[in-house]
Amino acid sequence: MSNFPFEERYSRQIRLPQIGTEGQGKLASARVLVIGMGGLGSPAALYLASAGVGHLVLSDFDRVELSNLQRQVIHRESAIDKPKALSAKETIASLNSDINVTAIDWELADDELVDQVRQADVVLDCSDNFETRFMINAACYACRIPLVSGAAIRFDGQLTTFDFRREASPCYHCLFGGEGFAETCAAEGILSPVVGIIGVMQALEAVKLITGAGETLTGKLLLFDGLTSQFQQVPERCTERYFIVTRLVDMTGHTPDFLTAIVGPAQVQEPLTAITQYGGDRCQAFGIINGGRLAV
C-alpha cells in the first residue's frame, strides 16, 4: 500500500495529456532493468524512480570508490566501499518508498541475464564494456524486449533505442558490427554533467517506451557535443545481413535454453561462441560512428 497519495505525488506528470492517469498507471506497473550503476545508471535510475516506475532492478557487481562520486550521483560518501547496487537501492528508497527495488550485486550472465531481461518491460544498458553490451543486446533481441543504450566520455555522449518489439528495429550489432574500441573515463576523462545528460535521456526513452508517449530514438543515433551544447541525429541506413557471434555460451560449453530454441541445436557450434544469423534482413545500420569507437 502506498505511503503517499498517488495522484498528488505524480500530479505534474498526470497533467500531461500524453501521460495522464493511464500512462502513470503503466509506469507503476512497469519493471525496468538497469545494468550498470555508474555515471549513466545513476541519473537514469533516480529519474525512473521519481517518475514512478513500479519496479526497478539494479545490476552492478562493482563497489563505490571515491573517484565515482564526481559523476555517479546516486552514491554518497558514506557508501564508499559498498556494493553499488545496494548503495543505489538505499538512495532510491529515500527518494520514493512506494516503488520496489531489487539490487543485484553480482555479475549477470548467461541464463540469469536472459531471465532478468525476459521479466523486464525495458532494459537500460548503462554498462562500460563492449562484451557486456553485446550480451545485453543479444538477450534483449532474443526476448523482444526494448533496449535503451547510452554512452559518454570526455565532452561527448550518444544515445539510441532498440525497440525489438518492432520488426524494423536495428540492433547494437548493426551499429558496431561486432567490433569497437572501448575508451574509458579513467583514461580519457569525463565531465560529470555530460554523462548525466545521457543518463537522464535514457530514463526519458524508457518512460516513452512504457507509456507510448512521443517518439523514441529507434532507428536514430543521438550524438551530443558538450563543448558546443549541440545535438545531432544520425539516421539509419540499410546494410547487408551479417552474422553475429554471441558470447552467451560459458567455458563449460553450456548454451542458454533461449538461444537453442531460437537458432536450433544444429547452429550452436562452438563451446565459446554461438553463431546465428542474427537479425537477417531485419538488421538496419546507422553506420559506424568515429570508426567504430564507443564512449563508455
FENKA-V798029 format. One record per residue. OMEGA is omega in radians with two decimals (* if undefined). NEAR is the number of other ideal C-beta (glycine too) atoms within 12 Angstrom. Layout:
omega;near
OMEGA;NEAR
OMEGA;NEAR
//
This chain:
omega;near
-3.09;7
3.08;16
-3.08;12
3.13;16
-3.08;12
-3.06;22
3.14;18
-3.09;16
-3.04;24
-3.02;32
-3.11;17
3.06;14
-3.14;30
3.13;26
3.12;15
-3.10;21
3.14;13
3.14;18
3.12;27
3.13;20
-3.13;20
3.14;19
3.12;29
3.07;31
3.09;21
3.10;31
-3.12;43
-3.12;33
-3.01;19
3.05;35
-3.11;31
3.09;50
3.10;49
-3.11;52
-3.10;48
3.13;45
3.11;49
-3.06;52
3.10;46
-3.07;48
-3.11;53
3.13;45
3.13;40
-3.12;50
3.13;51
-3.11;35
3.04;35
3.10;47
-3.12;40
3.12;27
3.06;39
3.03;42
-2.93;45
-3.10;29
3.06;29
3.03;48
-3.03;41
-3.07;48
3.03;42
-3.12;41
3.14;22
3.09;34
-3.11;23
3.06;31
-3.12;21
-3.10;15
3.11;20
-2.95;35
3.13;22
-3.06;23
-3.09;33
-2.84;41
-3.14;31
-3.09;46
-3.13;40
3.11;20
-3.12;15
-3.10;14
-3.14;28
-3.08;18
3.10;16
3.05;26
-3.08;26
-3.12;41
3.14;39
3.08;29
3.14;38
3.13;47
-3.14;35
-3.14;26
-3.13;34
3.12;39
3.12;24
3.14;18
-3.11;26
-3.10;31
-3.09;18
-3.10;27
3.09;36
3.11;23
3.05;36
3.14;27
3.09;29
-3.04;31
3.01;23
-3.06;17
3.05;23
3.13;34
3.01;28
-3.03;28
-3.14;24
3.06;25
-3.13;41
-3.14;33
3.12;22
3.11;33
-3.09;41
-3.13;23
-3.03;23
2.98;41
3.11;36
3.05;45
3.03;53
3.07;56
3.10;53
-3.08;50
-3.01;39
3.08;35
-3.04;26
-3.10;31
3.11;25
-3.12;34
3.13;39
3.09;36
3.11;40
3.12;44
-3.12;44
-3.13;44
-3.14;42
3.11;41
-3.09;40
-3.10;35
-3.12;32
3.12;25
-3.14;40
-3.09;40
3.07;51
-3.04;50
3.12;51
3.10;52
3.12;51
3.07;47
-3.09;33
3.10;26
-2.99;25
3.08;36
3.07;44
-3.03;41
3.01;45
3.11;44
3.04;44
-3.11;47
-3.04;35
2.99;35
-3.11;22
-3.09;20
-3.05;16
-3.07;19
2.99;33
3.08;41
-3.08;47
3.12;44
3.07;41
-3.08;39
-3.02;45
3.03;35
3.10;29
-3.12;28
3.08;21
3.13;27
-3.05;20
3.03;25
-3.06;25
3.08;23
-3.14;31
-3.11;18
-2.99;14
-3.09;21
3.13;22
3.04;35
-2.97;26
3.14;28
-3.13;22
3.14;36
3.08;43
3.12;33
-3.11;35
3.13;46
3.11;44
3.12;35
3.01;36
3.09;49
3.12;39
3.11;31
3.13;39
3.13;48
3.13;40
3.11;30
-3.09;40
-3.03;39
-3.06;34
-3.13;21
2.99;24
-3.09;19
-3.13;16
-3.14;31
3.07;37
-3.12;34
-3.14;30
3.04;28
-3.14;36
3.13;34
-3.14;32
3.08;35
-3.09;20
-3.13;26
3.12;13
-3.08;11
-3.14;15
3.05;14
3.07;21
3.07;18
3.10;20
-3.11;24
3.09;19
2.97;26
-3.06;18
3.10;17
3.11;23
3.02;15
3.11;19
-3.07;25
-3.14;21
3.00;34
-3.06;24
-3.10;42
-3.14;31
3.09;43
-3.02;29
-3.02;21
-3.13;12
-3.11;9
-3.14;16
3.12;19
3.10;31
-3.08;32
-3.08;22
-3.10;29
3.10;35
-3.12;23
-3.07;17
-3.02;26
-3.13;29
-3.09;15
-3.07;14
-3.09;10
3.04;21
-2.87;26
-2.98;21
-3.13;16
-3.04;16
-3.11;18
3.03;25
-3.03;37
-3.13;26
3.01;33
-2.85;21
3.12;34
3.13;35
-3.12;20
3.13;16
-3.06;26
3.02;34
-3.06;32
2.95;27
-2.90;37
-3.12;22
-3.10;22
3.12;27
3.08;22
3.11;13
-3.13;20
3.10;23
3.06;38
-3.11;40
*;38
//
